[in-house]
């Protein structure tokens, strides 16, 4: 295997097209065509993590957080970011970051929090817009079924819990090929009338190249007529945060103790208790203050996240319990989930869970 083979598995699972625009994801250091010796998975890439990769003979580090977030104007080792990059390059170790591509995945960071808390009836808290596209094309009626099936096989026509979804309308298409044309129907230089089926399907945007390849390789026309539109429909399977329910209603202090134990956190900062039972819970790993209003609109009794500032707690407004469990603590199980996923996909190479504690926050 080469490093690109592992990247393919990662991006099939969590396509980079769904990462946030501000993010820096993908292969950040190294050559994708290098032969693979092993994979080390971590939450953050620090010098100690690179040392661990050297020791375990892993030449690919998969990190949740990107070590390079802003542009580097020089690499001289003057800070920890530059020292990590220098050491990785010196030892031919590649670094790949997945970050918000995994944040937005339905089985990603927030699903892992929900699973740790044993939440049920889960759904995306903030569905992502602009991730669904619509393809319309026109094909001879006799070829419509073959083309539809090719598009379905490429991933088109998936809507929620339904597959093979399409809209079909029969009509008449006309065309007249010039002297340079090579029509598969009719003759060049004369107008042709063809009984056609208009086929419309939706698809996830990361599948576009695969969908178009299926269209062009299956369609019989020399020039394929097609239209692509980006839809504003929300994607119920992609987005930030999750909403779920506790198996049983809990009293507030019982809930806080439950979260503290399950999420293995030393302390929880929280807004005022409301004297109400807790059943519906919103979660968002990492810095989640931007989602407070979404959690409230969703009717959550509590919101679990991190990096809340002083004034953020006022936003609870006696409607919800805001809980800050710590940035590292909210994402700590992410690397375990990645190890579990890749171990199923790659059986002939070591997938190593980093033992390095990368949490920069300590508690006294």
C-alpha positions as CSV (number, residue, x, y, z in Angstrom):
1,X,0.0,0.0,0.0
2,X,0.9,3.6,-0.4
3,X,-0.2,6.6,1.7
4,X,-2.8,7.5,-0.9
5,X,-4.5,4.2,-0.4
6,X,-5.2,5.1,3.3
7,X,-6.3,8.6,2.2
8,X,-8.8,7.0,-0.2
9,X,-10.3,5.1,2.7
10,X,-10.5,8.2,4.9
11,X,-12.1,10.3,2.2
12,X,-14.6,7.7,1.3
13,X,-15.7,7.8,4.9
14,X,-15.4,11.5,5.5
15,X,-15.2,13.4,2.2
16,X,-13.2,16.7,2.4
17,X,-15.9,18.5,0.4
18,X,-17.9,18.7,3.6
19,X,-15.2,20.3,5.7
20,X,-15.8,24.0,6.7
21,X,-14.4,26.6,4.4
22,X,-12.1,28.0,7.1
23,X,-10.4,24.7,7.7
24,X,-7.2,23.2,6.5
25,X,-7.8,19.5,5.9
26,X,-6.2,16.7,3.8
27,X,-2.5,15.8,3.4
28,X,-0.5,18.6,4.9
29,X,3.0,17.1,4.9
30,X,4.5,14.4,2.8
31,X,4.3,12.5,-0.5
32,X,1.0,10.6,-1.1
33,X,2.9,8.1,-3.3
34,X,5.2,6.9,-0.5
35,X,5.0,3.3,0.4
36,X,3.2,2.8,3.7
37,X,4.9,1.4,6.8
38,X,2.2,2.1,9.4
39,X,-0.4,4.6,10.6
40,X,-0.4,6.5,13.8
41,X,-3.7,8.2,14.8
42,X,-3.8,11.1,17.2
43,X,-5.9,14.1,18.1
44,X,-3.1,16.6,17.7
45,X,0.3,16.3,16.0
46,X,3.0,17.4,18.4
47,X,6.8,16.7,18.4
48,X,6.2,13.9,20.9
49,X,3.7,12.4,18.5
50,X,6.2,12.5,15.6
51,X,8.7,10.8,18.0
52,X,6.1,8.1,18.7
53,X,5.6,7.6,14.9
54,X,9.3,7.2,14.5
55,X,9.4,4.7,17.4
56,X,6.4,2.6,16.1
57,X,7.7,2.8,12.4
58,X,4.6,4.6,11.2
59,X,5.2,7.0,8.3
60,X,1.7,8.4,8.2
61,X,0.2,10.4,11.1
62,X,-3.6,10.9,10.9
63,X,-4.4,13.8,13.1
64,X,-7.8,15.2,13.9
65,X,-6.6,18.8,14.3
66,X,-4.4,20.2,11.5
67,X,-0.9,21.1,12.6
68,X,-0.8,23.7,9.8
69,X,-3.8,26.0,10.1
70,X,-2.5,29.3,8.8
71,X,0.1,29.9,6.1
72,X,3.7,29.4,7.0
73,X,6.1,32.1,5.6
74,X,9.1,30.3,6.9
75,X,10.0,26.9,8.5
76,X,12.9,27.6,10.9
77,X,11.8,25.8,14.0
78,X,10.9,28.9,16.0
79,X,7.6,27.5,17.3
80,X,6.1,24.1,17.8
81,X,4.3,24.0,14.5
82,X,7.5,24.6,12.5
83,X,9.4,22.1,14.7
84,X,6.7,19.4,14.0
85,X,6.8,20.0,10.2
86,X,10.7,20.0,10.2
87,X,10.9,16.7,12.1
88,X,8.2,15.1,10.0
89,X,9.9,16.0,6.8
90,X,13.3,14.9,8.1
91,X,12.0,11.5,9.0
92,X,9.8,11.1,5.9
93,X,6.6,11.1,7.9
94,X,3.4,12.3,6.2
95,X,0.7,14.2,8.2
96,X,-3.0,14.1,7.3
97,X,-5.7,16.2,9.0
98,X,-9.4,15.3,8.9
99,X,-10.9,17.8,11.3
100,X,-14.3,19.4,10.3
101,X,-14.8,16.8,7.5
102,X,-15.2,14.4,10.4
103,X,-17.1,17.0,12.5
104,X,-19.8,17.1,9.8
105,X,-20.0,13.3,9.3
106,X,-23.1,11.6,10.7
107,X,-20.8,8.9,12.3
108,X,-18.1,11.4,13.2
109,X,-17.1,13.4,16.2
110,X,-20.5,14.2,17.6
111,X,-21.9,10.7,17.0
112,X,-18.9,9.4,19.1
113,X,-20.0,11.7,21.9
114,X,-23.6,10.5,21.6
115,X,-22.4,6.9,21.7
116,X,-20.2,7.6,24.8
117,X,-23.3,9.1,26.5
118,X,-25.5,6.3,25.2
119,X,-27.9,8.8,23.6
120,X,-30.8,7.5,21.4
121,X,-33.0,9.0,18.6
122,X,-30.0,10.9,17.2
123,X,-30.1,13.5,14.5
124,X,-27.9,16.3,13.0
125,X,-28.2,19.5,15.0
126,X,-27.2,21.9,12.2
127,X,-27.7,20.3,8.8
128,X,-25.3,21.6,6.1
129,X,-26.7,23.5,3.2
130,X,-25.5,23.3,-0.4
131,X,-24.4,19.7,-0.3
132,X,-27.1,18.3,-2.5
133,X,-27.0,18.6,-6.3
134,X,-29.5,17.8,-9.0
135,X,-28.7,16.3,-12.4
136,X,-31.1,16.4,-15.3
137,X,-30.4,14.7,-18.6
138,X,-32.2,13.4,-21.7
139,X,-31.7,9.9,-23.1
140,X,-33.4,7.8,-25.8
141,X,-36.3,6.0,-24.2
142,X,-34.9,2.6,-25.0
143,X,-31.8,3.4,-23.0
144,X,-33.4,5.1,-20.0
145,X,-33.3,2.2,-17.7
146,X,-29.7,1.4,-18.4
147,X,-28.6,5.0,-17.7
148,X,-30.8,5.3,-14.6
149,X,-29.2,2.2,-13.1
150,X,-25.7,3.4,-14.0
151,X,-26.4,6.7,-12.2
152,X,-27.8,4.8,-9.2
153,X,-24.8,2.5,-9.1
154,X,-22.6,5.7,-9.0
155,X,-24.5,6.9,-5.9
156,X,-27.2,9.1,-7.3
157,X,-30.8,8.9,-6.2
158,X,-30.1,8.5,-2.4
159,X,-32.6,10.6,-0.4
160,X,-32.6,9.9,3.4
161,X,-33.7,6.3,3.9
162,X,-34.6,5.9,0.2
163,X,-32.5,4.8,-2.8
164,X,-33.0,4.6,-6.5
165,X,-35.0,7.9,-6.5
166,X,-35.5,9.6,-9.8
167,X,-38.1,11.6,-11.8
168,X,-38.8,10.6,-15.4
169,X,-40.7,12.4,-18.1
170,X,-41.2,11.3,-21.7
171,X,-41.1,13.7,-24.6
172,X,-39.5,14.5,-27.9
173,X,-35.9,15.8,-28.4
174,X,-34.6,17.5,-31.5
175,X,-31.2,18.1,-32.9
176,X,-29.3,18.8,-36.1
177,X,-25.7,17.8,-36.4
178,X,-23.3,19.9,-38.5
179,X,-20.7,18.6,-40.9
180,X,-18.2,17.9,-38.0
181,X,-20.7,15.9,-36.0
182,X,-21.0,12.1,-35.7
183,X,-24.5,11.5,-34.5
184,X,-25.5,8.1,-33.1
185,X,-29.1,8.9,-33.9
186,X,-30.3,10.4,-37.2
187,X,-28.0,11.9,-39.9
188,X,-25.8,14.9,-39.9
189,X,-27.2,17.9,-41.7
190,X,-30.8,17.1,-41.1
191,X,-33.0,17.7,-38.1
192,X,-33.8,14.5,-36.1
193,X,-36.7,13.9,-33.7
194,X,-36.0,11.4,-31.0
195,X,-38.4,9.9,-28.4
196,X,-36.5,10.7,-25.2
197,X,-36.8,10.3,-21.4
198,X,-35.9,13.2,-19.2
199,X,-34.2,11.8,-16.1
200,X,-33.7,13.9,-12.9
201,X,-31.7,12.6,-9.9
202,X,-30.2,14.2,-6.9
203,X,-26.8,13.3,-5.5
204,X,-24.3,14.2,-2.8
205,X,-21.8,16.8,-4.1
206,X,-18.7,14.8,-3.3
207,X,-19.9,12.2,-5.8
208,X,-20.1,14.6,-8.8
209,X,-17.1,13.3,-10.8
210,X,-18.3,9.7,-10.3
211,X,-21.8,10.6,-11.4
212,X,-20.6,12.4,-14.5
213,X,-18.3,9.6,-15.4
214,X,-21.3,7.2,-15.3
215,X,-23.4,9.6,-17.4
216,X,-20.8,10.0,-20.1
217,X,-19.7,6.4,-20.3
218,X,-23.3,5.1,-20.5
219,X,-25.0,7.7,-22.6
220,X,-25.0,6.9,-26.4
221,X,-25.1,10.4,-27.7
222,X,-21.9,12.1,-29.0
223,X,-22.9,15.3,-27.2
224,X,-24.7,14.6,-23.9
225,X,-27.3,17.3,-22.9
226,X,-27.3,17.7,-19.1
227,X,-27.9,20.3,-16.4
228,X,-26.6,20.5,-12.9
229,X,-28.1,22.6,-10.1
230,X,-27.0,23.1,-6.5
231,X,-29.9,22.8,-4.1
232,X,-30.5,24.7,-0.9
233,X,-32.2,21.7,0.7
234,X,-30.7,20.8,4.0
235,X,-28.8,17.5,4.2
236,X,-30.1,15.5,7.1
237,X,-27.0,13.3,7.2
238,X,-24.3,16.0,7.1
239,X,-23.7,18.9,9.5
240,X,-22.4,20.2,12.8
241,X,-23.5,18.8,16.2
242,X,-26.1,16.2,17.1
243,X,-29.3,16.0,19.0
244,X,-30.2,12.9,21.0
245,X,-32.1,11.7,24.1
246,X,-31.0,10.0,27.3
247,X,-32.4,6.5,27.7
248,X,-34.0,7.8,30.9
249,X,-34.7,11.3,32.2
250,X,-32.2,12.5,34.8
251,X,-32.2,15.2,37.5
252,X,-29.8,18.0,36.7
253,X,-27.0,17.2,39.1
254,X,-27.3,13.5,38.3
255,X,-26.9,14.4,34.6
256,X,-23.8,16.5,35.2
257,X,-22.2,13.7,37.2
258,X,-23.1,11.3,34.4
259,X,-21.5,13.5,31.8
260,X,-18.4,14.0,34.0
261,X,-17.9,10.3,34.3
262,X,-18.8,9.2,30.8
263,X,-16.7,12.0,29.2
264,X,-13.8,11.5,31.6
265,X,-13.5,15.2,32.4
266,X,-12.0,16.7,35.5
267,X,-14.6,19.5,35.7
268,X,-17.6,20.9,34.0
269,X,-18.4,24.6,33.7
270,X,-22.1,25.2,33.4
271,X,-24.8,27.8,33.4
272,X,-27.4,28.1,36.1
273,X,-29.4,24.9,36.9
274,X,-33.1,25.3,36.1
275,X,-34.7,22.7,38.4
276,X,-36.0,20.8,35.4
277,X,-35.4,17.2,34.3
278,X,-32.9,16.5,31.5
279,X,-33.9,14.3,28.6
280,X,-33.0,15.9,25.3
281,X,-29.3,16.7,24.8
282,X,-27.5,18.6,22.1
283,X,-23.7,17.9,21.6
284,X,-21.0,19.6,19.6
285,X,-17.4,18.6,20.0
286,X,-14.8,21.4,20.2
287,X,-15.7,25.1,20.2
288,X,-19.5,25.2,20.0
289,X,-20.8,28.5,21.2
290,X,-22.1,29.3,17.7
291,X,-24.6,26.5,18.1
292,X,-26.2,27.6,21.4
293,X,-29.3,29.1,19.5
294,X,-29.6,25.9,17.5
295,X,-29.7,23.8,20.6
296,X,-32.3,26.0,22.2
297,X,-34.5,26.0,19.0
298,X,-34.2,22.2,18.9
299,X,-35.7,22.1,22.4
300,X,-32.6,20.6,24.1
301,X,-32.6,20.5,27.9
302,X,-28.8,20.6,27.9
303,X,-26.0,21.5,25.5
304,X,-22.6,19.8,25.8
305,X,-19.7,21.6,24.1
306,X,-16.4,23.4,24.9
307,X,-14.6,26.7,24.9
308,X,-17.6,28.8,26.1
309,X,-16.7,32.3,27.1
310,X,-18.1,34.3,30.1
311,X,-20.8,36.0,28.1
312,X,-21.8,32.8,26.3
313,X,-23.3,31.5,29.5
314,X,-25.8,34.4,29.6
315,X,-27.2,33.0,26.3
316,X,-28.8,30.1,28.3
317,X,-31.5,32.6,29.4
318,X,-33.0,30.1,31.7
319,X,-34.0,27.9,28.8
320,X,-31.2,25.4,28.7
321,X,-28.2,24.2,30.7
322,X,-25.0,25.0,28.9
323,X,-22.1,22.7,29.8
324,X,-18.4,23.3,28.9
325,X,-16.6,20.0,29.4
326,X,-13.3,21.0,27.8
327,X,-12.1,21.0,24.2
328,X,-9.8,18.0,24.4
329,X,-12.4,16.1,26.6
330,X,-15.1,16.6,24.0
331,X,-13.0,15.2,21.2
332,X,-10.9,12.7,23.0
333,X,-12.7,9.6,21.6
334,X,-12.3,10.7,18.0
335,X,-9.0,8.9,17.5
336,X,-10.5,5.7,18.9
337,X,-13.2,5.9,16.3
338,X,-10.8,6.4,13.5
339,X,-8.7,3.5,14.6
340,X,-11.8,1.3,14.7
341,X,-12.8,2.4,11.3
342,X,-9.4,2.0,9.6
343,X,-8.7,-1.3,11.3
344,X,-11.7,-2.8,9.5
345,X,-10.6,-1.4,6.2
346,X,-6.8,-2.1,6.4
347,X,-5.8,-5.5,7.9
348,X,-2.3,-5.8,6.6
349,X,-0.7,-2.7,8.2
350,X,-0.4,-1.5,11.8
351,X,-3.1,1.1,12.8
352,X,-1.6,2.5,16.0
353,X,-3.6,4.5,18.6
354,X,-1.3,7.3,19.8
355,X,-0.5,7.1,23.5
356,X,0.7,10.7,23.7
357,X,-1.5,13.0,25.9
358,X,-1.9,16.1,23.7
359,X,-4.2,18.0,26.0
360,X,-2.5,21.4,26.7
361,X,-5.0,22.2,29.5
362,X,-4.2,20.9,33.0
363,X,-6.4,21.0,36.1
364,X,-5.2,21.7,39.7
